[in-house]
Amino acid sequence: MDVVAPVLVGLVYIALASALPEPARQRVNALMVAGAGAAYISGGGFGLWELAFTTVVTVCAYRGLTNYAWLGVGWLLHTAWDVVHHLQGSPIIPELALSSFGCALCDPVIAIWLFLGAPSVYGRFSIWSGHRT
């Protein structure tokens, strides 16, 4: 379950984000990447490197406002940061020892979808807005 649950979380995220019409889908994904980049700031254990990482991911999020590939890059960078934190023993959720490991499995699922241009899994119509996406 330590492998399946994070992949399912990624798929649920994709299902929820797919319901947003464009350009809101892209903007929300940029916000999510930026937030993920800051997730370790207050306790990740790498000091000022946490701020440097956040800066890099924030640049990806900003560039992702016009190009989905940058959002995918941001999630893959976060994947690598999750792996480093997992190996160091400073998980994203301190009470859950495998939380960074799980995040490292979830993030690439989202990244792949973003590299594909974040198409709606609902086809040509958003279920929330009724508008073509």
Salt bridges, closest charged atoms under 4 A:
GLU22 OE2 - ARG25 NH1 3.50
GLU50 OE2 - HIS85 NE2 2.76
ASP82 OD2 - HIS78 ND1 3.08
ASP107 OD2 - HIS78 ND1 2.67
